[in-house]
Amino acid sequence: MFSKVFGIGLSGIDAYEVSVEVDVSDGLPAFVMVGVLAAEVKEAQDRVRTALRNGGFTLRPQKVTVNLSPAGVRKSGTAFDLAIAAGVLGAYGVIDCTAFQDVVLLGELGLDGQVRPVRGVLSMVMEAKRCGKKICVVPQDNVREGQIIPGIQMIGIQWVKEVPELLRKRSQKDRRGLTEILQESCESGQERYPIDFKEVQGQFLVRRATEVAVSGRHHILYIGSAGSGKTMIAERIPTILPSASIEEQLEISRIYSVCGMLSREHPLMRKRPFRSPHHSSSIQALAGGGKYPVPGELSLASGGVLFLDELPEFPRYAIEILREPLESRKIVISRVNGRYEFPADFILVAAMNPCPCGFYPDRNRCHCTENQIHNYLGKVSKPIRDRIDICVEAAAVSYEELNSRKEQESSETIRKRVERVRKIQEERFQGTGIHFNGEMSGEMIRKFCVLEKGEEAFFRELYQKKGFSARGYGKVLKVARTIADMEGAELIGHSHLCEAIGYRSLEEKYWNGN
């Protein structure tokens, strides 16, 4: 007897429909699974057979053949267990699988028949809806995650013995949805931050550069002595970022779902991510990878901030992998079994000391040799520095600044200004596929970065004097455009251009333009 049900597989963060075909025939008792299967999928035969027996199902000893189609696509993960179990029950005549044609089944089985949660349910439910399915059967612990997607009914089960009752459950109305989940997230204070920019004393220049970077979505590098407040400022950047849209929240949640990092209580991530990997992180941890690639820190930071503290302490190869994502805002991983594309749309915030001890150029405290300083700074290559829009120096904070009672600007005040500037950019780039000044192409730079009369000659002279690269030329104009937007100016003026160029002046101070 033959049966057919549907599951969903994962490839990176994307999902695809899988037809689970089961045939039961006379012959020597056997349980055969075909298709291109990872080890954990092949082992499903033992989990399914034992789970069904412990779930109270008595099946005749016959030859069972299971095919996961498309057969040419490699399947991995344990989410096929429940669909295989339902297919086997259908082939034995225990359930009528013809009624499951608009149903997708997802879940891992324990040997006792328990249906256990799986990773990537959000992507799977999205794909199920796209394929026209009306119902998703998932582990009870994954129901709240699946309910984020509107227009498809979620049914949660805890034990495999509940499968025959699914047809009865499908008539029950699912009253929860995205609105309720959003409301719960708000009530739980998921968007509240325990830190604020008003706690930062001094560092006016760094605060200003940070606001410019966030307003235009530019990458930024802090250089300064140890204890100057670089990390403190970086950690507060999420507090001045505008709230993520529903589409952005879903995309962020989807990445975290695939990585198994999504909260069961609050499955919709409303906060923009802030990732700060340690400098000892491997290239796979940063970029993503593995035999069956999963997203790394660069993708987990997508939609938010990637903070690399002590940048030169990262291995050279770890720094160089930033080249592609800083330009294309995605990262591509190629393997023998496929090509995987992960989002990497983040603001890079990097921090570093000017020398190994952190006190250069104060020679009263710094005892590093010129060669040590040169080697330390040389770990951040010219191509990487060219891809960073803003470089600002964090000077040591004086006692008077630390002891000042003057009220500093709060994150809320700064965020309102950032939102105003970003609204200008949204209107400017409407219909172009981009949203921020930091994403402009060469053609857009020529169109939108128009200088005031007389500034062309000034910029030409500085371009030749400072030896900007073509990429550096574009970076200066993008930042200048953002500064002009912050002041509500239509054209880029002298002050805007000077400030933007000033954010690249540390190139000469520390790297001598090399």
C-alpha positions as CSV (number, residue, x, y, z in Angstrom):
1,M,0.0,0.0,0.0
2,F,1.3,3.5,-0.9
3,S,0.9,6.8,1.0
4,K,2.2,10.3,0.6
5,V,2.6,13.2,3.0
6,F,4.6,16.4,3.1
7,G,7.5,17.8,5.1
8,I,9.9,20.7,4.8
9,G,13.7,20.6,4.5
10,L,16.3,23.3,5.2
11,S,19.1,24.5,2.9
12,G,21.0,27.2,4.8
13,I,18.2,29.6,6.0
14,D,15.9,28.8,3.1
15,A,13.4,25.9,3.0
16,Y,12.0,23.6,0.4
17,E,9.1,21.2,0.2
18,V,9.8,17.5,0.6
19,S,7.3,14.7,-0.5
20,V,7.5,11.8,1.9
21,E,6.5,8.7,-0.1
22,V,6.0,5.4,1.8
23,D,5.3,2.0,0.3
24,V,4.5,-1.2,2.3
25,S,4.8,-4.5,0.4
26,D,5.2,-8.2,1.1
27,G,8.7,-9.5,1.5
28,L,11.4,-9.8,4.1
29,P,10.8,-7.4,6.9
30,A,12.9,-4.3,6.3
31,F,12.8,-0.5,6.7
32,V,14.6,1.1,3.7
33,M,15.0,4.9,3.2
34,V,16.2,6.3,-0.2
35,G,17.2,9.6,-1.4
36,V,20.3,11.7,-0.7
37,L,20.2,11.5,3.1
38,A,22.5,12.8,5.9
39,A,23.3,10.4,8.8
40,E,20.6,11.8,11.1
41,V,18.0,11.4,8.4
42,K,19.0,7.8,7.8
43,E,18.7,7.1,11.5
44,A,15.1,8.2,11.4
45,Q,14.1,4.7,10.5
46,D,15.1,3.5,14.0
47,R,13.5,6.4,15.7
48,V,10.3,6.2,13.8
49,R,9.9,2.4,14.1
50,T,10.6,2.5,17.9
51,A,8.4,5.6,18.5
52,L,5.4,4.0,16.7
53,R,5.7,0.8,18.7
54,N,6.0,2.7,22.0
55,G,3.1,4.9,20.8
56,G,0.8,2.0,20.8
57,F,0.8,1.1,17.1
58,T,1.1,-2.6,16.1
59,L,2.5,-2.9,12.5
60,R,2.8,-6.1,10.5
61,P,6.4,-7.1,9.7
62,Q,6.6,-6.1,6.1
63,K,9.0,-4.3,3.8
64,V,8.7,-0.5,4.2
65,T,10.3,1.7,1.6
66,V,10.5,5.5,2.3
67,N,11.5,8.0,-0.4
68,L,12.2,11.6,0.3
69,S,11.6,13.6,-2.9
70,P,13.3,15.5,-4.6
71,A,15.7,12.6,-4.4
72,G,18.6,14.6,-5.8
73,V,18.7,17.2,-3.0
74,R,20.6,16.2,0.2
75,K,18.4,16.2,3.3
76,S,19.6,16.9,6.7
77,G,18.1,17.5,10.2
78,T,15.6,15.6,12.2
79,A,12.4,17.5,11.2
80,F,11.3,14.7,8.8
81,D,10.6,12.2,11.6
82,L,7.0,13.1,12.1
83,A,6.2,13.1,8.4
84,I,7.8,9.7,7.9
85,A,5.8,8.3,10.9
86,A,2.6,9.7,9.4
87,G,3.5,8.2,6.0
88,V,4.1,4.8,7.5
89,L,0.8,4.9,9.3
90,G,-0.9,5.9,6.1
91,A,0.7,3.1,4.1
92,Y,-0.5,0.6,6.8
93,G,-4.0,1.9,6.6
94,V,-4.1,3.4,10.1
95,I,-4.8,6.9,8.8
96,D,-6.1,8.3,5.5
97,C,-3.3,10.3,4.0
98,T,-5.4,11.6,1.2
99,A,-6.7,14.1,3.7
100,F,-3.2,15.3,4.4
101,Q,-2.5,16.9,1.0
102,D,-2.7,20.4,2.3
103,V,-0.8,19.6,5.5
104,V,2.9,19.8,6.4
105,L,4.3,17.7,9.3
106,L,7.4,18.8,11.1
107,G,9.0,17.3,14.2
108,E,11.7,15.0,15.7
109,L,10.6,11.8,17.4
110,G,11.9,10.4,20.7
111,L,12.0,6.7,21.2
112,D,9.1,7.0,23.6
113,G,6.9,8.6,20.9
114,Q,7.3,12.2,22.1
115,V,7.4,14.9,19.4
116,R,10.4,17.1,20.1
117,P,11.0,20.7,18.8
118,V,13.2,21.4,15.8
119,R,15.2,24.3,14.4
120,G,14.1,26.5,11.5
121,V,10.3,26.2,12.0
122,L,9.8,29.9,11.0
123,S,11.5,29.3,7.5
124,M,9.6,26.0,7.2
125,V,6.2,27.6,7.8
126,M,7.0,30.4,5.4
127,E,7.8,27.8,2.7
128,A,4.7,25.7,3.6
129,K,2.5,28.8,3.1
130,R,4.2,29.6,-0.2
131,C,3.5,26.1,-1.4
132,G,-0.2,26.5,-0.7
133,K,-0.5,24.4,2.4
134,K,-3.2,25.3,4.9
135,I,-2.0,23.5,8.0
136,C,1.3,23.0,9.7
137,V,1.6,20.2,12.3
138,V,4.6,21.0,14.6
139,P,5.8,20.1,18.0
140,Q,3.9,21.9,20.8
141,D,7.0,23.8,21.8
142,N,7.3,25.3,18.2
143,V,3.7,26.4,17.9
144,R,4.2,30.0,19.1
145,E,7.1,30.4,16.6
146,G,4.9,29.1,13.7
147,Q,2.0,31.4,14.7
148,I,4.0,34.4,13.7
149,I,3.2,33.6,10.0
150,P,-0.4,34.6,9.2
151,G,-2.7,32.7,6.9
152,I,-1.7,29.2,7.9
153,Q,-3.1,27.1,10.8
154,M,-0.8,25.7,13.4
155,I,-1.5,22.4,15.2
156,G,0.8,21.4,18.0
157,I,1.2,17.8,19.1
158,Q,3.3,16.2,21.9
159,W,3.1,12.5,21.1
160,V,3.1,10.5,17.9
161,K,-0.1,8.7,19.0
162,E,-2.0,12.0,18.4
163,V,-1.4,11.7,14.6
164,P,-4.7,9.9,13.9
165,E,-6.6,12.7,15.7
166,L,-5.2,15.5,13.5
167,L,-8.2,15.6,11.2
168,R,-10.3,16.4,14.2
169,K,-8.0,19.1,15.4
170,R,-7.8,20.8,12.0
171,S,-11.4,22.0,12.5
172,Q,-10.4,23.9,15.7
173,K,-9.9,27.6,15.1
174,D,-6.5,29.1,15.8
175,R,-7.2,32.4,17.5
176,R,-3.6,33.4,18.0
177,G,-1.5,35.2,15.5
178,L,1.0,37.9,14.8
179,T,-1.0,40.6,16.5
180,E,-1.2,38.7,19.8
181,I,2.5,37.8,19.6
182,L,3.4,41.5,19.0
183,Q,1.2,42.6,21.9
184,E,2.9,40.0,24.2
185,S,6.3,41.1,23.2
186,C,5.4,44.8,24.0
187,E,4.1,43.8,27.4
188,S,7.2,41.8,28.2
189,G,9.4,44.8,27.5
190,Q,11.3,43.1,24.8
191,E,12.4,46.4,23.3
192,R,13.6,48.1,26.5
193,Y,17.3,48.6,27.0
194,P,18.9,48.8,30.4
195,I,21.6,51.2,29.0
196,D,21.4,54.7,27.6
197,F,23.7,57.2,25.8
198,K,23.1,59.7,28.6
199,E,25.5,57.6,30.7
200,V,28.4,58.4,28.4
201,Q,30.5,61.4,29.6
202,G,32.5,63.5,27.2
203,Q,33.5,62.0,23.8
204,F,31.5,64.5,21.9
205,L,33.4,63.7,18.6
206,V,32.8,60.0,18.9
207,R,29.1,60.5,19.8
208,R,28.7,62.7,16.7
209,A,30.5,60.3,14.4
210,T,28.4,57.4,15.8
211,E,25.2,59.4,15.1
212,V,26.4,60.0,11.5
213,A,27.2,56.3,11.1
214,V,23.8,55.1,12.3
215,S,21.8,57.8,10.4
216,G,23.3,56.8,7.0
217,R,24.1,53.2,7.9
218,H,27.9,53.6,7.5
219,H,30.5,51.3,9.0
220,I,32.7,52.9,11.7
221,L,36.0,52.3,13.4
222,Y,37.0,53.7,16.8
223,I,40.7,54.1,17.6
224,G,41.7,55.1,21.1
225,S,43.6,54.2,24.3
226,A,42.3,51.5,26.6
227,G,39.4,52.7,28.8
228,S,38.4,55.7,26.7
229,G,34.8,54.4,26.3
230,K,34.9,52.8,22.9
231,T,33.1,49.6,24.0
232,M,30.7,51.6,26.2
233,I,29.5,53.7,23.2
234,A,29.4,50.7,20.8
235,E,27.1,48.8,23.2
236,R,24.6,51.7,23.2
237,I,24.3,51.9,19.4
238,P,21.2,49.6,19.4
239,T,19.4,52.1,21.7
240,I,19.5,54.8,18.9
241,L,18.6,52.5,16.0
242,P,15.0,52.9,14.7
243,S,12.7,50.1,15.5
244,A,12.7,47.2,13.1
245,S,9.8,46.9,10.7
246,I,7.7,43.7,10.8
247,E,9.5,42.4,7.6
248,E,12.9,43.0,9.3
249,Q,11.7,41.3,12.5
250,L,10.6,38.3,10.6
251,E,13.9,38.1,8.7
252,I,16.0,38.4,11.9
253,S,13.8,35.8,13.6
254,R,14.2,33.5,10.7
255,I,18.0,33.5,11.0
256,Y,17.9,32.9,14.7
257,S,15.3,30.1,14.2
258,V,17.6,28.2,11.9
259,C,20.4,28.5,14.4
260,G,18.1,27.3,17.2
261,M,18.5,30.5,19.1
262,L,14.9,31.7,19.1
263,S,13.1,32.1,22.4
264,R,10.1,29.9,22.8
265,E,8.3,32.4,24.9
266,H,8.9,35.4,22.6
267,P,9.6,33.9,19.2
268,L,9.5,37.2,17.3
269,M,12.7,39.2,17.8
270,R,11.8,42.9,18.0
271,K,15.2,44.1,19.1
272,R,17.8,44.7,16.5
273,P,20.7,42.2,17.1
274,F,24.0,43.3,18.6
275,R,26.7,40.6,18.1
276,S,30.1,40.9,19.7
277,P,32.1,37.8,18.9
278,H,35.4,37.1,20.7
279,H,38.6,37.6,18.7
280,S,39.3,33.9,19.2
281,S,36.3,32.9,17.1
282,S,36.9,30.7,14.2
283,I,36.2,31.6,10.6
284,Q,33.2,29.2,10.6
285,A,31.8,30.9,13.7
286,L,32.1,34.3,12.0
287,A,31.1,33.6,8.4
288,G,29.0,30.4,9.0
289,G,29.8,27.0,7.7
290,G,30.0,23.4,8.6
291,K,29.2,20.3,6.6
292,Y,25.7,21.6,6.2
293,P,26.3,25.3,6.5
294,V,24.4,27.4,9.1
295,P,24.7,31.1,9.6
296,G,27.6,32.6,11.6
297,E,28.0,35.8,13.6
298,L,28.0,38.0,10.4
299,S,24.5,36.7,9.6
300,L,23.3,36.8,13.2
301,A,24.1,40.5,13.2
302,S,22.1,41.1,10.1
303,G,19.6,44.0,10.6
304,G,21.6,45.2,13.6
305,V,25.2,45.8,14.7
306,L,28.3,43.6,14.4
307,F,30.8,44.8,17.0
308,L,34.4,43.7,16.7
309,D,36.3,44.8,19.7
310,E,40.1,44.7,19.6
311,L,40.0,44.4,15.9
312,P,43.8,43.7,15.3
313,E,43.5,40.7,17.8
314,F,41.4,38.9,15.3
315,P,43.3,36.5,13.0
316,R,44.1,38.2,9.6
317,Y,41.9,35.7,7.7
318,A,39.0,36.5,10.0
319,I,39.3,40.2,9.3
320,E,39.6,39.6,5.5
321,I,36.4,37.7,5.3
322,L,34.6,41.0,5.9
323,R,35.5,42.2,2.4
324,E,32.6,40.7,0.6
325,P,29.8,41.3,3.2
326,L,30.8,44.9,3.7
327,E,30.2,45.5,0.1
328,S,27.4,43.2,-0.9
329,R,25.7,42.8,2.5
330,K,25.6,39.0,2.1
331,I,28.0,36.1,2.4
332,V,28.2,33.2,0.1
333,I,29.5,29.7,1.2
334,S,30.2,27.1,-1.4
335,R,30.3,23.4,-0.6
336,V,30.4,20.2,-2.7
337,N,26.7,19.7,-2.1
338,G,25.6,23.2,-2.8
339,R,25.9,26.9,-2.6
340,Y,24.5,28.8,0.4
341,E,23.8,32.5,0.6
342,F,23.3,34.1,4.0
343,P,22.3,37.7,4.7
344,A,25.0,39.9,6.3
345,D,23.3,43.3,6.3
346,F,24.8,44.9,9.4
347,I,26.5,48.0,10.5
348,L,30.1,47.2,11.3
349,V,31.4,48.8,14.5
350,A,35.0,48.1,15.2
351,A,37.3,49.2,18.0
352,M,41.0,49.0,18.4
353,N,43.9,50.4,20.4
354,P,46.6,52.5,18.6
355,C,49.3,50.0,19.7
356,P,49.6,46.7,21.6
357,C,49.7,48.4,25.0
358,G,47.0,50.9,24.0
359,F,48.8,54.2,24.9
360,Y,50.4,55.3,21.7
361,P,51.2,58.1,20.8
362,D,51.8,59.0,24.5
363,R,55.4,58.0,24.8
364,N,55.5,58.6,28.5
365,R,53.2,55.5,28.9
366,C,53.7,53.6,25.6
367,H,56.9,51.5,25.5
368,C,56.0,49.6,22.2
369,T,58.7,49.7,19.5
370,E,58.0,51.2,16.1
371,N,58.1,47.7,14.6
372,Q,55.6,46.4,17.1
373,I,53.2,49.3,16.4
374,H,53.6,48.8,12.6
375,N,52.9,45.1,12.8
376,Y,49.9,45.7,15.1
377,L,48.3,48.3,12.9
378,G,49.2,46.4,9.7
379,K,46.8,43.6,10.7
380,V,44.0,45.9,9.5
381,S,44.7,46.0,5.8
382,K,44.1,48.9,3.4
383,P,41.2,47.1,1.6
384,I,39.4,46.7,4.9
385,R,40.0,50.3,6.0
386,D,38.7,51.4,2.6
387,R,35.4,49.7,3.2
388,I,34.9,51.5,6.5
389,D,33.2,54.8,6.0
390,I,34.1,56.6,9.3
391,C,37.3,56.4,11.4
392,V,37.3,58.4,14.6
393,E,39.7,58.8,17.5
394,A,38.4,58.3,21.1
395,A,40.6,60.5,23.3
396,A,41.1,59.8,27.0
397,V,38.3,61.3,29.1
398,S,39.4,64.0,31.6
399,Y,38.6,63.9,35.2
400,E,36.4,67.1,34.8
401,E,34.3,65.3,32.1
402,L,33.9,62.2,34.2
403,N,32.9,64.3,37.2
404,S,30.6,66.6,35.3
405,R,27.0,66.9,36.4
406,K,25.8,68.1,33.0
407,E,23.0,66.1,31.6
408,Q,24.0,64.3,28.5
409,E,21.7,63.6,25.5
410,S,19.6,60.5,26.0
411,S,19.3,57.7,23.5
412,E,15.7,58.6,22.8
413,T,16.7,62.2,21.8
414,I,19.3,60.9,19.4
415,R,17.1,58.2,18.0
416,K,14.4,60.8,17.0
417,R,17.0,62.6,15.0
418,V,18.2,59.4,13.4
419,E,14.6,58.5,12.4
420,R,14.1,61.9,10.8
421,V,17.3,61.5,8.7
422,R,16.4,58.0,7.7
423,K,12.9,59.2,6.6
424,I,14.7,61.6,4.2
425,Q,16.6,58.7,2.8
426,E,13.6,56.5,2.4
427,E,11.9,59.2,0.3
428,R,15.0,59.8,-1.7
429,F,15.6,56.1,-2.6
430,Q,12.0,55.1,-3.0
431,G,11.6,52.5,-5.7
432,T,15.4,52.0,-6.1
433,G,15.8,48.9,-3.9
434,I,18.0,50.6,-1.4
435,H,17.2,52.6,1.8
436,F,20.3,54.3,3.1
437,N,23.1,56.6,1.9
438,G,25.7,54.0,2.8
439,E,24.3,51.6,0.2
440,M,24.5,54.0,-2.8
441,S,26.0,52.8,-6.1
442,G,28.4,54.9,-8.2
443,E,25.5,56.1,-10.4
444,M,23.5,57.1,-7.3
445,I,26.5,59.0,-5.9
446,R,26.7,61.1,-9.0
447,K,22.9,61.7,-8.9
448,F,22.4,62.5,-5.2
449,C,25.8,63.7,-3.9
450,V,25.8,67.1,-5.7
451,L,28.3,69.6,-4.3
452,E,27.6,73.3,-3.8
453,K,29.2,75.6,-6.3
454,G,32.9,75.9,-5.8
455,E,33.3,72.8,-3.7
456,E,34.2,70.6,-6.7
457,A,37.7,72.2,-7.0
458,F,38.2,71.9,-3.2
459,F,37.4,68.2,-3.2
460,R,39.5,67.6,-6.3
461,E,42.5,69.1,-4.6
462,L,42.0,67.1,-1.4
463,Y,41.4,63.9,-3.4
464,Q,44.8,64.2,-5.1
465,K,46.6,65.4,-1.9
466,K,45.4,62.6,0.3
467,G,45.6,59.9,-2.3
468,F,42.0,58.6,-1.9
469,S,41.1,55.4,-3.8
470,A,38.1,55.3,-6.0
471,R,36.2,53.5,-3.1
472,G,37.4,56.1,-0.6
473,Y,36.1,58.9,-2.9
474,G,32.7,57.3,-2.8
475,K,32.8,56.8,0.9
476,V,33.6,60.5,1.6
477,L,30.6,61.6,-0.6
478,K,28.2,59.1,1.0
479,V,29.1,60.3,4.5
480,A,28.9,64.0,3.4
481,R,25.5,63.3,2.0
482,T,24.4,61.9,5.4
483,I,25.8,64.9,7.2
484,A,23.9,67.3,4.8
485,D,20.7,65.3,5.5
486,M,21.2,65.7,9.2
487,E,21.3,69.5,8.7
488,G,18.4,69.4,6.2
489,A,20.6,70.7,3.3
490,E,19.8,69.8,-0.3
491,L,23.3,70.2,-1.5
492,I,26.6,69.1,0.1
493,G,28.3,72.2,1.5
494,H,31.9,73.0,2.6
495,S,31.3,72.0,6.2
496,H,29.7,68.7,5.3
497,L,32.6,67.8,3.0
498,C,35.2,68.8,5.6
499,E,33.6,66.8,8.3
500,A,33.4,63.7,6.0
501,I,37.1,64.0,5.0
502,G,38.0,64.5,8.7
503,Y,36.6,61.0,9.4
504,R,39.3,59.6,7.1
505,S,42.2,61.7,8.4
506,L,43.4,59.0,10.9
507,E,44.6,57.0,7.9
508,E,47.5,59.4,7.6
509,K,48.2,59.6,11.4
510,Y,48.4,55.9,12.0
511,W,49.0,54.2,8.7
512,N,50.8,57.0,6.8
513,G,48.3,56.6,4.0
514,N,49.6,53.0,3.3
